[in-house]
Amino acid sequence: MAAHATPHFHNQPGAPRVSVGAKEFMCVGALPPFDHPHIFIDMGDAGEAICPYCSTHYVYDATLHGGCVPAECAFDPQSAPAAA
């Protein structure tokens, strides 16, 4: 299986906005098992996007180089528990 090249983010902490260092990413909502369908978000030319499932407000910040603020909003699907 190929490693995920697309960053994944969540908003388990309930931050009013999550700054991300990628314009194309996956939103998972909250941490499993309370996540929503993992959806691909592409900001295109815009500098922000809102997830249609969880309403997380994502704002692009090129200085983050793929990371995010708050840092705990990064999600690694490889380390997520397997679905039962």
C-alpha positions as CSV (number, residue, x, y, z in Angstrom):
1,M,0.0,0.0,0.0
2,A,1.3,3.5,-0.9
3,A,1.9,6.0,1.9
4,H,-0.5,8.9,2.1
5,A,1.0,11.9,0.3
6,T,-2.1,14.1,1.0
7,P,-2.1,15.7,4.5
8,H,-5.0,14.8,6.8
9,F,-6.3,17.2,9.4
10,H,-9.0,17.1,12.1
11,N,-10.5,19.5,14.6
12,Q,-10.9,17.4,17.7
13,P,-9.9,20.4,19.9
14,G,-12.7,22.5,18.5
15,A,-10.4,25.3,17.3
16,P,-12.2,28.3,15.7
17,R,-9.8,27.9,12.8
18,V,-7.0,25.6,11.7
19,S,-4.1,27.0,9.8
20,V,-2.7,24.5,7.3
21,G,0.4,24.4,5.1
22,A,-1.3,22.7,2.2
23,K,-4.1,23.8,-0.2
24,E,-5.1,20.2,-0.9
25,F,-5.8,18.0,2.1
26,M,-8.3,15.6,3.7
27,C,-10.6,16.7,6.6
28,V,-11.6,13.9,8.9
29,G,-13.6,16.0,11.4
30,A,-12.8,14.6,14.8
31,L,-10.6,11.7,15.7
32,P,-11.9,8.2,15.1
33,P,-14.3,6.7,16.0
34,F,-16.1,10.1,15.9
35,D,-14.7,11.2,12.5
36,H,-16.9,12.1,9.5
37,P,-16.3,10.7,6.0
38,H,-12.8,11.7,5.1
39,I,-13.2,14.3,2.4
40,F,-10.7,15.9,0.0
41,I,-10.6,19.7,0.2
42,D,-9.0,21.8,-2.6
43,M,-8.7,25.5,-1.8
44,G,-7.6,26.3,-5.4
45,D,-6.8,30.0,-5.6
46,A,-8.5,30.8,-2.3
47,G,-6.7,31.1,0.9
48,E,-9.3,29.4,3.0
49,A,-12.0,26.7,3.0
50,I,-14.8,25.5,5.2
51,C,-15.4,21.7,5.6
52,P,-19.0,21.0,4.5
53,Y,-19.3,18.2,7.1
54,C,-17.9,19.7,10.3
55,S,-17.6,23.4,9.4
56,T,-14.0,23.6,10.4
57,H,-12.5,26.8,9.0
58,Y,-9.2,26.0,7.3
59,V,-6.8,28.9,6.5
60,Y,-3.7,28.4,4.2
61,D,-0.3,29.4,5.6
62,A,2.6,28.6,3.3
63,T,5.1,28.9,6.2
64,L,3.7,25.7,7.7
65,H,5.0,23.5,4.8
66,G,2.3,20.9,5.1
67,G,1.9,21.1,8.9
68,C,-0.9,22.8,10.9
69,V,-1.6,25.1,13.8
70,P,-2.7,23.9,16.3
71,A,-0.2,21.1,15.7
72,E,-2.4,18.5,17.4
73,C,-4.9,18.8,14.4
74,A,-2.5,16.8,12.2
75,F,-3.9,13.3,11.6
76,D,-1.9,10.2,10.5
77,P,-4.3,7.7,9.0
78,Q,-1.5,5.0,9.2
79,S,-1.6,5.2,13.1
80,A,-5.4,5.3,13.4
81,P,-7.0,2.3,15.0
82,A,-8.5,-0.2,12.5
83,A,-12.3,-0.2,12.1
84,A,-14.0,-3.0,13.9
